[in-house]
Amino acid sequence: MNAGRIVLIVIGSLLLLAGLTAGAAAAAVGILATAQSENGYLSVPEETYSVGTYALISDDININGISAGDNVGRVQIRGTAPDGELFIGIAARADVDRYLAGVAHSQLGDVRFDPFSAEYEETAGAGVPAPPGLQDFWAASSEGPGTREIDWPLQQGNWTVVVMNADAAPRVTADLQAGVRVEVLGPLAGWLILGAVVLVLGGIALILAGILTGRKRGGPYPAAGGYPGPEGGHGPYGHAAAPAAAAAPAYTPARVEQLTAGRSGAPYPARLYGELDPGLSRWLWLVKWFLAIPHYLLLAFLWIAFALATLVAGLAILFTTRYPRALFDFNVGVIRWSWRVAFYANGVLGTDRYPPFSLERTDYPADFDVTYPEHLSRGLVLVKWWLLVLPQALIVGAFSGSGYVMVRQAGNWDWDGAMNWATDPAAESLRSAGSWTVGISLLALLVLVAAVALLFTGRYPRPLFDLVMGLQRWSYRVLAYTALLRDEYPPFRLDQGPVDARDLPARTIAATDP
């Protein structure tokens, strides 16, 4: 894949993400607009606020960018004094500060609901304020018995809300509720929807252009079991015309017998290969994750394009029973690229050779490919990626997901694989007690053991490598099935080793036979 196509996909992915973000924002704004239209205001629950000083004031309300006459929104404050008469007013902060200078008053801090709690910051003073109703600086005010209410249009400036007893007596207690009405929510939701549509369509167009423009046709896709790849293919999946000796050193008759021992069943048409590098560095694995960052960044965008291509392909299969070849080649290429990076960096640590920036098959010692299906089931495309794959997903999740937590409590470390940290009530108490949790998957643990062995012995244990490859092969088969690339259900088997022997071309075995 050339740089131009990657640039198109990256830009398209960014536009698609921006469009989806705008769509989510439009949905949130729409929900707020709907809630606002029900009672006119978005209000917090009514609660009782009580201070021992002469006045309760709000934090600063800074409003900028509003011109005179703009109908942007309104603020509503409602309050009821259990005993006596209540005053509610809103004014410029500077005027309120002059009015309450030297007077003991309280400023409302953090407020939490369910359960309700309020924090107050008190300012000391020995003065006694004049009745608030006699002041002429209020932008809006209301006083008297019963429920009082102010409804104030938003204006530019620095404002604050003041709640007092109407006679300016100390000890203010009131049941208060505040609400806001934003007039621009409806139009804003509309503009966000329009922007989301434009961005999403533009992103989709650029991604598809990157996938389809100037692509190279893939090599032949034979039936499973015979696997001639394009010229330059590596290992057992090399080109049919390549010298047989190229694969011979790794696949002697004894090695083939070892790989095929006890195996039965047909080969699966999604094939994963990786050959262990015999000269691995003892320490390079410590920094491979850092060296692979450029790959991770590009793959993040390519996987966005992968998801889009899979969706489009699913619709095409539903109507034509065919997976568009261009989309198929691209999706297989993304998985292939990801597999090379995993084999190099964190999924296997099987080679020190830096992965190529390519969707195509190369001579890299790790490969993935899928036999192109001429026809796919219309019915299966609706259920296999979420329903039929569930048993496989549970198994793959069991060895690729986090299986254990380590708990530190009272100075002791214990392993606990049963606690559900999302729902177990004990989890919260452990977290509040300063406990720690550490999760690691079985697959990651095996790779870590191999890395430690490599660091101290200079060798990657071959049985461990074969097991890791078997787990990865199972995962990638399930991924290919979930991505609609094949209709054949992945086998419930652990095919260990650098290659599933069922995939070895007959020519490879014959060429290595004595």
C-alpha positions as CSV (number, residue, x, y, z in Angstrom):
1,M,0.0,0.0,0.0
2,N,1.5,3.3,-1.1
3,A,1.8,6.4,1.1
4,G,-1.0,8.2,-0.8
5,R,-3.6,5.5,0.0
6,I,-2.6,5.5,3.7
7,V,-2.9,9.3,3.8
8,L,-6.4,9.0,2.4
9,I,-7.4,6.3,4.9
10,V,-5.9,8.3,7.8
11,I,-7.7,11.5,6.8
12,G,-10.9,9.6,6.1
13,S,-10.7,7.9,9.5
14,L,-10.2,11.2,11.3
15,L,-13.2,12.7,9.5
16,L,-15.3,9.6,10.3
17,L,-14.3,9.8,14.0
18,A,-15.1,13.5,14.0
19,G,-18.5,12.8,12.4
20,L,-19.3,10.1,14.9
21,T,-18.3,12.4,17.7
22,A,-20.5,15.2,16.3
23,G,-23.4,12.6,16.0
24,A,-23.0,11.6,19.6
25,A,-22.9,15.3,20.6
26,A,-26.1,15.9,18.6
27,A,-27.8,13.1,20.4
28,A,-26.8,14.4,23.8
29,V,-27.9,18.0,22.9
30,G,-31.1,16.6,21.5
31,I,-31.9,14.8,24.7
32,L,-31.2,18.0,26.7
33,A,-33.5,19.9,24.3
34,T,-36.3,17.3,24.7
35,A,-35.9,17.4,28.5
36,Q,-35.9,21.2,28.4
37,S,-39.1,21.3,26.4
38,E,-41.0,19.2,28.9
39,N,-41.0,21.8,31.8
40,G,-39.2,24.8,30.2
41,Y,-36.0,24.4,32.2
42,L,-33.2,21.9,33.0
43,S,-33.3,21.9,36.8
44,V,-31.5,20.4,39.6
45,P,-33.6,18.7,42.4
46,E,-35.0,21.0,45.1
47,E,-33.0,20.7,48.4
48,T,-32.8,22.5,51.7
49,Y,-29.8,24.8,52.1
50,S,-29.0,26.4,55.5
51,V,-26.3,28.7,56.8
52,G,-25.8,30.6,60.0
53,T,-24.7,33.8,58.4
54,Y,-26.6,36.7,56.9
55,A,-26.5,35.6,53.2
56,L,-25.9,32.6,51.0
57,I,-24.3,33.5,47.7
58,S,-23.4,31.4,44.6
59,D,-20.0,31.1,43.0
60,D,-19.3,33.5,40.1
61,I,-21.4,33.2,37.0
62,N,-19.1,34.4,34.2
63,I,-20.9,35.0,30.9
64,N,-19.0,36.2,27.9
65,G,-19.7,36.7,24.2
66,I,-23.3,37.7,24.5
67,S,-24.5,41.0,22.9
68,A,-27.3,43.1,24.1
69,G,-30.6,41.7,22.9
70,D,-29.3,38.2,22.3
71,N,-31.9,35.6,23.4
72,V,-29.4,32.9,24.4
73,G,-31.1,31.5,27.5
74,R,-32.6,32.2,30.9
75,V,-31.8,31.3,34.5
76,Q,-34.6,30.4,37.0
77,I,-34.1,30.4,40.8
78,R,-37.0,29.2,43.0
79,G,-37.0,29.2,46.8
80,T,-39.2,28.8,49.8
81,A,-38.4,29.8,53.4
82,P,-39.9,27.4,55.9
83,D,-40.5,30.3,58.3
84,G,-40.6,34.0,57.5
85,E,-40.0,35.8,54.2
86,L,-37.3,35.0,51.7
87,F,-35.3,37.3,49.3
88,I,-33.7,36.0,46.1
89,G,-31.7,38.2,43.8
90,I,-29.1,38.2,41.1
91,A,-26.6,41.1,40.6
92,A,-23.1,41.9,39.4
93,R,-20.5,40.3,41.7
94,A,-18.8,43.7,42.3
95,D,-22.1,45.2,43.6
96,V,-22.7,42.1,45.9
97,D,-19.2,42.3,47.3
98,R,-19.7,46.0,48.2
99,Y,-23.1,45.3,49.7
100,L,-21.7,42.4,51.9
101,A,-18.4,44.0,52.7
102,G,-17.7,43.4,56.4
103,V,-20.8,41.2,56.7
104,A,-20.7,37.5,57.6
105,H,-21.9,35.5,54.6
106,S,-21.4,32.0,53.1
107,Q,-20.5,31.1,49.5
108,L,-21.9,27.8,48.1
109,G,-19.2,25.3,47.1
110,D,-19.5,21.8,45.9
111,V,-23.0,20.4,45.8
112,R,-23.8,16.7,45.4
113,F,-27.2,15.0,45.0
114,D,-28.3,11.4,45.9
115,P,-27.5,11.7,48.7
116,F,-27.6,15.5,49.0
117,S,-24.7,17.3,50.5
118,A,-23.5,20.9,50.2
119,E,-20.2,22.6,51.2
120,Y,-20.0,26.3,52.2
121,E,-17.1,28.7,52.5
122,E,-17.8,31.3,55.2
123,T,-16.5,34.8,55.2
124,A,-16.4,36.4,58.7
125,G,-17.6,39.9,59.4
126,A,-19.1,42.0,62.2
127,G,-21.4,44.2,60.1
128,V,-25.1,44.0,59.7
129,P,-26.5,44.5,56.2
130,A,-29.4,46.7,55.2
131,P,-32.5,44.8,54.0
132,P,-31.7,43.5,50.5
133,G,-35.0,44.7,49.0
134,L,-34.0,48.3,49.5
135,Q,-31.0,47.9,47.2
136,D,-31.2,49.1,43.6
137,F,-28.4,47.1,41.9
138,W,-30.4,43.8,41.5
139,A,-30.7,42.6,37.9
140,A,-33.7,40.5,39.0
141,S,-35.1,39.9,42.5
142,S,-38.1,38.6,44.4
143,E,-39.1,38.8,48.1
144,G,-41.9,37.9,50.4
145,P,-43.6,34.9,52.0
146,G,-44.2,31.5,50.3
147,T,-42.4,30.5,47.1
148,R,-40.3,33.2,45.5
149,E,-39.0,33.0,41.9
150,I,-36.7,35.0,39.6
151,D,-36.5,34.4,35.9
152,W,-33.5,36.2,34.4
153,P,-32.2,36.4,30.8
154,L,-28.5,35.6,30.4
155,Q,-26.4,38.8,30.0
156,Q,-22.7,39.4,29.6
157,G,-20.8,40.0,32.9
158,N,-19.8,38.4,36.1
159,W,-22.9,37.7,38.2
160,T,-23.8,36.0,41.5
161,V,-27.1,34.8,43.1
162,V,-27.9,36.0,46.6
163,V,-30.4,34.3,49.0
164,M,-31.2,36.1,52.3
165,N,-34.0,36.6,54.8
166,A,-36.1,39.5,53.6
167,D,-35.5,41.4,56.8
168,A,-31.7,40.7,56.5
169,A,-31.7,38.6,59.7
170,P,-29.0,35.9,60.1
171,R,-29.5,32.2,59.8
172,V,-30.8,31.7,56.2
173,T,-32.7,28.5,55.5
174,A,-34.5,27.8,52.3
175,D,-35.6,25.1,49.9
176,L,-34.0,26.1,46.7
177,Q,-34.1,24.9,43.1
178,A,-32.1,26.3,40.1
179,G,-32.7,25.7,36.4
180,V,-31.4,27.0,33.1
181,R,-33.0,27.2,29.7
182,V,-30.7,27.4,26.7
183,E,-32.6,28.6,23.6
184,V,-29.9,27.4,21.1
185,L,-30.1,23.7,22.0
186,G,-32.5,22.9,19.2
187,P,-30.7,24.8,16.4
188,L,-27.3,23.5,17.8
189,A,-28.6,19.9,17.6
190,G,-29.6,20.5,14.0
191,W,-26.2,21.9,13.0
192,L,-24.4,19.1,14.7
193,I,-26.5,16.5,12.8
194,L,-25.7,18.2,9.6
195,G,-22.0,18.4,10.4
196,A,-22.0,14.7,11.4
197,V,-23.6,13.7,8.2
198,V,-21.1,15.7,6.1
199,L,-18.1,14.4,8.1
200,V,-19.2,10.8,8.1
201,L,-20.0,10.8,4.3
202,G,-16.7,12.5,3.6
203,G,-14.8,10.1,5.8
204,I,-16.4,7.1,4.2
205,A,-15.6,8.4,0.7
206,L,-11.9,9.0,1.5
207,I,-11.6,5.6,3.2
208,L,-13.1,3.7,0.3
209,A,-11.0,5.8,-2.1
210,G,-7.9,4.8,-0.2
211,I,-8.9,1.1,-0.3
212,L,-9.9,1.0,-3.9
213,T,-7.4,3.4,-5.6
214,G,-4.3,2.0,-7.1
215,R,-4.5,-1.3,-5.2
216,K,-2.5,-4.3,-6.2
217,R,-4.3,-7.5,-7.0
218,G,-3.6,-10.2,-4.6
219,G,-2.1,-13.6,-5.5
220,P,-4.2,-16.6,-6.4
221,Y,-6.5,-18.0,-3.8
222,P,-6.5,-21.8,-4.1
223,A,-8.6,-24.2,-2.1
224,A,-7.5,-24.7,1.5
225,G,-4.7,-27.2,1.7
226,G,-2.7,-26.0,-1.3
227,Y,-1.3,-22.6,-0.6
228,P,0.9,-21.1,-3.4
229,G,1.2,-17.4,-2.6
230,P,2.6,-14.5,-4.6
231,E,6.2,-14.4,-5.7
232,G,8.4,-13.8,-2.7
233,G,6.1,-15.5,-0.2
234,H,7.9,-16.8,2.9
235,G,8.2,-20.2,4.6
236,P,5.7,-23.0,3.7
237,Y,3.5,-20.5,2.0
238,G,6.0,-19.5,-0.7
239,H,5.3,-19.3,-4.4
240,A,4.7,-22.6,-6.2
241,A,7.6,-22.0,-8.4
242,A,10.0,-21.1,-5.6
243,P,12.8,-23.6,-4.9
244,A,11.6,-26.3,-2.6
245,A,14.8,-26.0,-0.7
246,A,13.7,-22.7,0.6
247,A,11.3,-24.4,3.0
248,A,13.3,-27.6,3.6
249,P,15.5,-26.6,6.5
250,A,12.5,-26.0,8.8
251,Y,10.4,-28.9,7.5
252,T,12.4,-32.1,7.4
253,P,10.4,-35.4,7.4
254,A,10.9,-35.6,11.2
255,R,9.6,-32.1,11.7
256,V,6.6,-32.7,9.4
257,E,5.8,-35.9,11.3
258,Q,6.0,-34.0,14.6
259,L,3.7,-31.4,13.3
260,T,1.1,-33.8,11.9
261,A,1.2,-36.3,14.7
262,G,-2.3,-36.9,16.1
263,R,-3.9,-34.3,13.8
264,S,-7.1,-34.9,11.9
265,G,-9.7,-32.8,10.1
266,A,-9.6,-30.5,7.1
267,P,-7.4,-27.4,7.0
268,Y,-9.1,-24.1,7.8
269,P,-9.0,-21.5,5.0
270,A,-7.6,-18.8,7.3
271,R,-3.9,-19.6,7.7
272,L,-1.4,-18.1,10.1
273,Y,2.3,-18.7,10.0
274,G,5.3,-17.5,12.0
275,E,8.8,-18.9,12.1
276,L,10.9,-18.5,15.2
277,D,14.1,-16.5,14.6
278,P,17.0,-18.6,16.0
279,G,19.2,-15.5,16.7
280,L,16.9,-13.4,18.9
281,S,18.4,-10.6,20.9
282,R,18.4,-11.1,24.7
283,W,17.2,-7.5,25.4
284,L,15.6,-6.1,22.3
285,W,12.1,-7.3,23.4
286,L,12.3,-4.6,26.2
287,V,11.9,-1.8,23.6
288,K,10.1,-3.5,20.8
289,W,6.8,-2.1,22.0
290,F,8.3,1.4,21.7
291,L,9.8,0.7,18.3
292,A,6.4,-0.5,17.0
293,I,4.6,2.8,17.9
294,P,4.5,4.0,14.3
295,H,2.8,0.7,13.4
296,Y,0.3,1.1,16.2
297,L,-0.6,4.6,15.1
298,L,-1.2,3.6,11.5
299,L,-3.1,0.4,12.5
300,A,-5.4,2.4,14.6
301,F,-6.7,4.2,11.5
302,L,-6.5,1.1,9.4
303,W,-8.8,-0.8,11.8
304,I,-11.3,2.0,11.6
305,A,-11.2,1.5,7.8
306,F,-11.4,-2.2,8.4
307,A,-14.7,-1.8,10.4
308,L,-16.2,0.3,7.6
309,A,-15.1,-2.2,4.9
310,T,-16.6,-5.1,6.9
311,L,-19.9,-3.2,7.2
312,V,-20.0,-2.5,3.5
313,A,-18.9,-6.0,2.7
314,G,-21.7,-7.4,4.9
315,L,-24.3,-5.4,2.9
316,A,-22.8,-6.6,-0.3
317,I,-22.9,-10.2,0.8
318,L,-26.5,-9.8,1.9
319,F,-27.5,-8.8,-1.6
320,T,-25.0,-10.5,-3.9
321,T,-23.5,-13.4,-1.8
322,R,-20.1,-12.2,-2.7
323,Y,-17.4,-10.4,-0.6
324,P,-16.1,-7.5,-2.8
325,R,-12.6,-8.6,-3.7
326,A,-11.0,-5.2,-3.1
327,L,-12.5,-5.0,0.4
328,F,-11.5,-8.6,1.1
329,D,-7.9,-8.0,0.1
330,F,-7.8,-4.9,2.2
331,N,-9.2,-6.5,5.3
332,V,-7.0,-9.5,5.0
333,G,-4.1,-7.1,4.6
334,V,-5.0,-5.2,7.8
335,I,-5.1,-8.5,9.8
336,R,-1.8,-9.5,8.1
337,W,-0.1,-6.2,9.1
338,S,-1.4,-6.5,12.6
339,W,-0.1,-10.1,12.9
340,R,3.4,-9.1,11.8
341,V,3.5,-6.4,14.4
342,A,2.1,-8.8,17.1
343,F,4.7,-11.4,16.1
344,Y,7.5,-8.8,16.4
345,A,6.4,-6.8,19.4
346,N,4.1,-8.0,22.0
347,G,2.1,-11.0,20.8
348,V,4.9,-13.5,20.2
349,L,8.3,-11.8,20.2
350,G,9.3,-14.3,17.5
351,T,11.6,-12.2,15.5
352,D,13.9,-9.1,15.7
353,R,13.2,-8.2,12.1
354,Y,11.2,-4.9,11.9
355,P,7.8,-5.4,10.2
356,P,7.2,-3.9,6.8
357,F,4.6,-1.1,6.4
358,S,2.6,-3.1,4.0
359,L,-0.7,-4.9,3.5
360,E,0.8,-7.2,0.9
361,R,2.5,-10.5,1.5
362,T,6.2,-10.2,1.8
363,D,9.2,-12.4,2.8
364,Y,8.6,-11.5,6.4
365,P,8.8,-14.6,8.7
366,A,5.2,-14.1,9.8
367,D,2.2,-14.3,7.4
368,F,-1.6,-14.5,7.4
369,D,-3.9,-15.2,4.5
370,V,-7.4,-16.3,3.8
371,T,-8.7,-18.2,0.8
372,Y,-11.1,-16.0,-1.1
373,P,-14.7,-17.3,-1.0
374,E,-16.5,-17.3,-4.3
375,H,-19.9,-17.3,-2.5
376,L,-21.0,-16.6,1.0
377,S,-24.3,-17.3,2.8
378,R,-26.8,-14.4,3.0
379,G,-28.3,-15.8,6.2
380,L,-25.0,-16.4,8.1
381,V,-23.8,-12.8,7.5
382,L,-26.6,-11.7,9.8
383,V,-25.8,-13.9,12.8
384,K,-22.3,-15.3,12.6
385,W,-20.4,-12.2,13.7
386,W,-22.3,-11.8,17.0
387,L,-24.3,-15.0,17.8
388,L,-22.6,-18.0,16.3
389,V,-19.2,-16.8,17.2
390,L,-20.1,-16.6,21.0
391,P,-18.7,-20.0,22.0
392,Q,-15.4,-19.2,20.2
393,A,-15.3,-15.7,21.6
394,L,-15.7,-17.1,25.1
395,I,-12.8,-19.5,24.6
396,V,-10.5,-17.0,23.0
397,G,-11.4,-14.5,25.7
398,A,-10.4,-17.0,28.3
399,F,-6.8,-17.1,27.2
400,S,-6.5,-13.6,25.7
401,G,-8.4,-11.7,28.4
402,S,-7.4,-10.8,32.0
403,G,-7.9,-13.9,34.2
404,Y,-6.4,-13.0,37.6
405,V,-6.2,-10.1,39.9
406,M,-3.5,-9.5,42.6
407,V,-4.8,-8.0,45.8
408,R,-2.6,-6.2,48.4
409,Q,-4.2,-5.9,51.7
410,A,-2.6,-5.7,55.2
411,G,0.8,-6.2,53.6
412,N,-0.1,-9.5,52.1
413,W,-0.4,-10.5,48.4
414,D,-3.1,-13.0,47.4
415,W,-4.2,-14.3,44.0
416,D,-7.9,-14.2,43.4
417,G,-9.2,-15.3,40.1
418,A,-12.9,-15.3,41.1
419,M,-13.7,-11.7,42.1
420,N,-15.6,-9.7,39.6
421,W,-14.2,-6.2,40.0
422,A,-17.1,-4.6,38.2
423,T,-19.9,-6.0,40.4
424,D,-18.5,-7.6,43.5
425,P,-19.4,-5.5,46.6
426,A,-16.0,-6.5,48.2
427,A,-14.2,-4.8,45.3
428,E,-15.1,-1.3,46.4
429,S,-14.0,-2.0,50.0
430,L,-10.6,-3.3,48.7
431,R,-10.1,-0.3,46.5
432,S,-11.0,2.1,49.3
433,A,-8.5,0.3,51.5
434,G,-5.7,1.0,49.1
435,S,-5.6,-2.4,47.5
436,W,-4.1,-2.9,44.0
437,T,-5.3,-5.0,41.1
438,V,-3.2,-6.5,38.4
439,G,-4.6,-8.3,35.3
440,I,-2.7,-10.4,32.7
441,S,-4.0,-12.8,30.1
442,L,-2.7,-16.3,29.7
443,L,-1.3,-15.5,26.3
444,A,0.5,-12.4,27.6
445,L,1.8,-14.4,30.6
446,L,3.3,-17.1,28.3
447,V,5.0,-14.4,26.2
448,L,6.3,-12.8,29.3
449,V,7.7,-16.1,30.5
450,A,9.4,-16.5,27.1
451,A,10.8,-13.0,27.3
452,V,12.3,-13.7,30.7
453,A,13.8,-17.0,29.4
454,L,15.2,-15.2,26.5
455,L,16.8,-12.5,28.7
456,F,18.6,-15.0,30.9
457,T,19.3,-17.9,28.6
458,G,19.4,-16.3,25.2
459,R,16.9,-18.9,23.9
460,Y,13.1,-18.9,23.3
461,P,11.8,-22.3,24.5
462,R,10.5,-24.0,21.4
463,P,7.5,-25.8,23.1
464,L,6.4,-22.4,24.5
465,F,6.7,-20.8,21.1
466,D,4.6,-23.6,19.6
467,L,1.9,-23.1,22.3
468,V,1.8,-19.4,21.8
469,M,1.5,-19.8,18.0
470,G,-1.4,-22.3,18.6
471,L,-3.3,-19.8,20.7
472,Q,-2.7,-17.0,18.3
473,R,-3.8,-19.2,15.4
474,W,-7.0,-19.9,17.1
475,S,-7.6,-16.2,17.8
476,Y,-7.0,-15.2,14.2
477,R,-9.2,-17.9,12.8
478,V,-12.0,-16.5,15.0
479,L,-11.2,-13.0,13.9
480,A,-11.4,-14.0,10.2
481,Y,-14.8,-15.7,10.8
482,T,-16.1,-12.7,12.8
483,A,-15.0,-10.3,10.0
484,L,-17.2,-12.3,7.5
485,L,-14.2,-13.5,5.5
486,R,-15.3,-17.1,5.6
487,D,-18.5,-19.1,6.4
488,E,-16.6,-22.2,7.7
489,Y,-16.9,-22.4,11.4
490,P,-13.5,-22.2,13.1
491,P,-12.4,-25.6,14.5
492,F,-12.2,-26.1,18.3
493,R,-8.6,-27.2,18.3
494,L,-5.2,-25.9,19.3
495,D,-2.9,-26.3,16.2
496,Q,0.5,-25.6,17.7
497,G,3.7,-24.8,15.9
498,P,4.8,-22.3,13.3
499,V,2.3,-23.6,10.8
500,D,-0.7,-25.9,10.9
501,A,0.6,-29.0,9.2
502,R,-2.7,-29.4,7.4
503,D,-1.8,-26.3,5.4
504,L,1.6,-27.6,4.3
505,P,1.6,-28.0,0.5
506,A,2.3,-31.5,-0.6
507,R,5.3,-30.3,-2.5
508,T,6.9,-29.1,0.7
509,I,6.6,-32.5,2.4
510,A,7.6,-34.4,-0.8
511,A,10.7,-32.2,-1.3
512,T,11.9,-32.9,2.3
513,D,11.2,-36.6,2.2
514,P,14.5,-38.7,2.0
